[in-house]
Amino acid sequence: MSKRPAGALAGMAMILLLAAPAGAATRSPEPSRAALFAVPRPAVPPRDVVVGRASVVSARISATTSAASTSDRYPIEDGSGATIAVNVTAACQESCNAADPAAIARTVGAFIHGPEVELVTVQLDTPFQLSFDCGYAAQACYFSSENRIVLSGDASLGPDGASREFVLAHEYGHHVAAHRQIPLPFPAAIDWGPEHWSSYERVCQGHRAGAFFPGDEGGHYYEDPGEAFAESFAYQRFPSDTVKWGWTPVLRPDVGAFRAIRRDTLDPWRGRSGHVLSGLVPPNGVVVRQFPTPLDGLVSIGPVGSPHLGYELILRSQAGKVLRTSRHVASRNRIDYTACGESRLRVAIRPTGGAGTPYRLTIRRP
C-alpha cells in the first residue's frame, strides 16, 4: 500500500506558518504557466486522512488514548452480540457535546459489516485535539495499522454539511477496505477499493488513463478511488443525505456500485479461482477457448504437468487482438496477464507439432 501523508503533520505545519512573524515571510515565486491553467481544487477541505503505518502521529494518538479515562467495549446492538471499543479522551469528556460511546456503537452497528467490526476502535476527540491527531480542517482520520477511527466528540456538521454519522460511515468504509483482499498486481484494497467495487467502477482503466490516483491524498485526494469508495460506503448508508458528491464524477455511486459495496462487505472476494481446459488440437491446427473475466486482476494460463507441450498459447481479447503469447515466455509456458476492464478473454492453442496434440491447461482468474 502506498504511504499516505500524515495529515496531523500538515496541520502542525499550518499552525506554525500562521504563528510565524510577518517579517519571516518570503515572497511567493511567480506561478508557472502550467499552474495558471491548473484546475482549482474544491473549496471544501478534504474530509479525512488515512495513515497506513506507525508514525510520530500514531504514537501521539496512542499516548492520548492511554490517558483517556473512558475506554471500554460497547454492544453494536445488531443482534449478533458483537462489540466495539470506544475511547473518549479526558478533554472530550469535559467539553464535547455528544461523547456518548453507546450511541457511537449503535451507529456502527447500523452499517453493513463483516467480522472486521469487532476489530475497530473509535476514539472521540475534542475539535482541538482532532486538528492535531488528524490534520488541519480534517473531519476525521483512520489509522489502518491500529484499526482506529478518530472522530469528533461534538455532533456538529462539517463544512460540506456532512453529519458526524456520515463521516463515521466514511471512516468505516476505510476500515472495511483495510480488511479486504484484492488480486495482484493491485497493491491494496484500501487504496484501490475492494475487488467487486473497483472492477465495477473501472478503477484499473481509470488509473491507466491517468484519471485516478490510488492512495494519493495530497493533490489528487478527490481522484483517489480509495477515498471515493469510503464516501460511496457512506452514501450507501445515508442515500437521502444532502452531502454533495465532491469526488471525480465518474465514481459517483449508482445502484450497481451500492450492490458491489454490499458484496464486498458481506461476501468479499477471497482469492483467485481456477478451472481446467482439456482436449485435442483439431485437424485444422487451432482451437480457441473463451472464458469470462468479470473482475479485474491477474489471469494466469499454464499447462498441467510437463512443460514440453507440443503447442503454443496465444491470449487474445474478445475482439481478437493478441495480448500475450507463450512463445516468448520462459516460465513453463505460462501466460500472465492483468485483466483490466475486459469481460471475456480467448486463449488460442496452436500445435508446434502435428494436429491431434492433446492439451490440458489451468486457468486462474480473479
N, C-alpha and C positions, 0 to 999 in steps of 0.2 A: 504494500500500500504506500502511495506517495505520502511524504511528510506534509502535513498541513500546518499553516502558520499558527503560532501561539497568539491568539487574539489578545490575551492579557498583556503580553509584551508590547503589542501595538498600542494598547490603551495607556500603559505607563509612559510610552514614548510621547503620546499626545499630551498627557498631563505635564511632562517635563517641558515640552515645547511651549505650552501655554504659560508655564511658570518662568520661562527664561526672560531676562531683562530685555527691554526694547533695543538696547544698544548691541545686543549679541546677534540680532537678526541680520541676515545677509540677503542681498537682492537675488530673487529667483532668476535663473537663466532664461533667456528668450526661448519660447516654445519652438519645437521643431515643426517643419511643415507637416509631418505625419500627425503630430499632436493637434495641430489646428483642425484636422479633418477627423479626429478620433470621435467615435460615438460616445456621448456622455453617459456615465453610469446613472442608474436611478437615484433620485434624491433620498429615498428611504435607505437607511444603512442596512448592511447585511443582518439577517435575523440572528445568526449564531456563528459559532466556530466549532470545528471538530478537531480535537487533538488526539493523535494516534499513539503517541508513545510518551513515556515518563519524561518529565522536564522539570525545570525550576517551578513552573506554574503549577503542575500537578502536585509537586511536593508541598507547595504552599497550601493547596486545597486540602491535602491530607492533614496538614497541621491544623487548618481551620476546622476540619471535621472533628478531629480528636478533641478540640476544645469545646465542641458543641455539647450542651447539657441535655439535649433531647436527641436520642438516637435509638431507634427501635424498629421492629418489623410490624407491618400492618396488613390486615387481610384486604385483598383487592375486591372481594365480595362478588365474584363472578360464578360462584357455585363450585369452584374447583378446590377451594381450600388454600390456594396459593397466597403468598405474602410477598411484599417488597420492603426494602429498607428505606426509611425516610429520615434524613438528618436535618435538624433545624439549628442553625448557628445561634450562639448565645445572643448576639446582637439582634438577630432577626426575631427571636422570641420576645425581645423587649419592644421592638418598634414596628415589626411587619403587621399588616392588617389582615392577612389571610394565611398565616402559617399553621394550617391545620393538616397534620400528617395523614389522618384517617381520610380526609377529603381527597388529598392527593392520591392516595392508594386507590380509592374508588374510581377516580378519574382514569388512572392507568388501567384498572380492571375493565373499563368500558371500551378500551381499544382492542382491536383484534390482536391476538398474540399467540405465541407458542411457549415452549418451556423456558425460553430466554427471559421471560418476565420475572422469574424469581432471582435472576442474576443482577437486576438493575437496582441502583441506589439513586434516589432523588435527594439532592441537597438544596435546601431553601436558604437563600442569601438575602441580605438587605440590598436595595438597589446600589448602594455604595460598594458593598463587597462584590456584587456581581460585576461591576465595571473593572475590578482588579482580577477577578477569577476568570472572566470570560472575554474581557476586552471592551474598549470604549464603545458605547451605544449598542452592544450586543444584548439581545433579549434572553439568551441562554447559551449553554455550551454543553458538549458531550465529550467525555474522556473515555475513548473506546478501550484503552488498556485497563481501565478501572470500572467499566460498566456504569459510569457515573454521569447523571444528568444534573447540571447546576442551573437552578431556576430562581426567579424572584419569589420572595415570600409575600409580595404585595399583589393584589388582584387588580392590577391596572391594565389598560390597553396599551399596546405598543404603538409606535409612530405610524404603522401601517394598518392600525385598527385590529390587530390580532389579539385575541384574549389570551390569558395565561394558559388556559386549557388547550387552545390551538397550538401555542408554542410548545407545550409539553408533548402534544401529539407529534409535532415535527421532530422533536428530540428522540421520541420513542421510535420514530421511523429510522433514525440513525442506529438505534440500538438493535432493531430487527436486522438491518443490513449488516451490522457488525458480526452477527451470528448466522450468516447465510453463506453458502459456498457459491462460487462462480467458476466456470471452467477456464482453463488456460486458453489463450495467453493473457487473459484479462487479470490485472493484479489483485483486486479486492472488491467485494460487493459494496462496501461502504463508500467506495469512490465511483463505481460504475452503476450502482443499483443492483439488486438481486436479479437472478437469471431470467425469470419469466418477464418481469417488468422491463429490463434493459433490452431484451430481444424484441418485445412488443414496441418499445419506443425507438428502436433502431439506433441505440447508443453507439454501437460499433461503427456503423456507417457515418453517423454524425461526427464521431471522433476522427475518422479517416478524412472526412471532408474539412476538418478544421473548424467545425461549428461547436463541438462540445469539448470540455476540458476537465476530465475526471480528476477529482482531488484538488483542483485549483480553487482555493477560497480567497485568493487575492483579487487580481484584476478581472478574473473570469468567474467570480462567485456565482453569477446568475446564468452562466453556461456550464456549471458543474452538475453533471447528472446525479451525483450522489446527493447533492442538496435538493435537486428537483424531485428525486424520489421521496426524500423526507417530507417535503412540502406537499407532495401528492398524497402521502400517507395521512397527513393532517386533513387535507381536503376530503379524503375518503371517510374520515370520522365525522367531519363537520361539513357536509356538502352544501348546506344552505348558508354557510358563513359568508360574510361580505368582504373578507380579505381579498384584495386584488392580487391576481397572479403576477408575480414580478420576474419570473424566470423566462428563459427563452420560450417564445410562443409555441414552438413545435413540441415542447414537452408538457404543455398544459394537459392535465389528465382528462380522459373521457371514460366512457363505460368500460371499454376494453382495458384501459390502464388500471381502473379500480379492480377489475376482475383479476388481472395479473398480480396486483398488490396482495389481494386476498390469498391467492395461491402461493405466492412467495412467503407469506406469513404463516399460513395454516398447513400447507402441503409443499414445503420448499424442495427445490432441486437438490438431489443428494449425490450426483455423480453421473458420469457417462454410462450409457447403456451400450450393449454390443449384440450383434447378431451375425450369423454366418451365411454367406452365399456360396453355393457349390454347384457344379455341373460340368459340362464338356463344352469346349470351344467348338462351335458348329462348323460344318464344311466350308462355309463362306469365309471363315477365318476370323470373325469378330463376334463377340457377344457383348451387349450393352445392358447393364442392370441399373435401374433407377431407385433412389431411396430418398425419403423425406428428411429434411434438416430444419425442423420448426424452431430450434433455438440456436443462438449464436455460440461459437466456441470451436475448440479444436476437434476436427474429424480425422480419424486415423483409419487407413485401409492397409491391410497386410496379409500375407499368406499364413495359413495354418500349416505348421510342420516345416518341411525342408525349404530353404530359401532358393533352391535350384528349381525354378518354376517351369521353364519351358514356355513362358508367356510374359508379356509386359502389361502394365496397368496404365491407363490414361484416365485422369479425372477431368470431367467436363461439367460446365454449367448446364442448366436445363436448356438453354438456348444452343448448346453445342460448343461453346468456347473452351479450349484446352486450358485447364487451370494448373495441373501438375501431371508429370509422367514419371513412372518408376525407372525409366531408362537412365536417369542421371542421379538416382538415389542409391547411396552406398549402404544404408541400414536395412539389410534383409528385404529390400524391395518394398519397404513400407512407405506409403504416401501420407504425409501430414498436411492438413490444410485448415485454415481458420474460416469457418462458415461465418459470413458477415452480411446478413440480410437475405441470403439465398433460402428459398423454401424447399428446394429439391436439388440434388446433385446426381450425376451419372458417372458410373465407372465403366469404361470400355476395356475388355480383355482381349488382347491380340496375341496369338501364338508366335513364338520365335522359332518354333519347330513346325511339325505337321499339324493339320487340323485334327480335331478329336482329342486335344490335350485336356486332361481334367484340371479343374481349378477349385480351390477352396479358400475363401477369403473371410477374414473377420473385419467387420466394420464397427468402429466405436464412434459414437457421436454424443453431443450434449443431450 
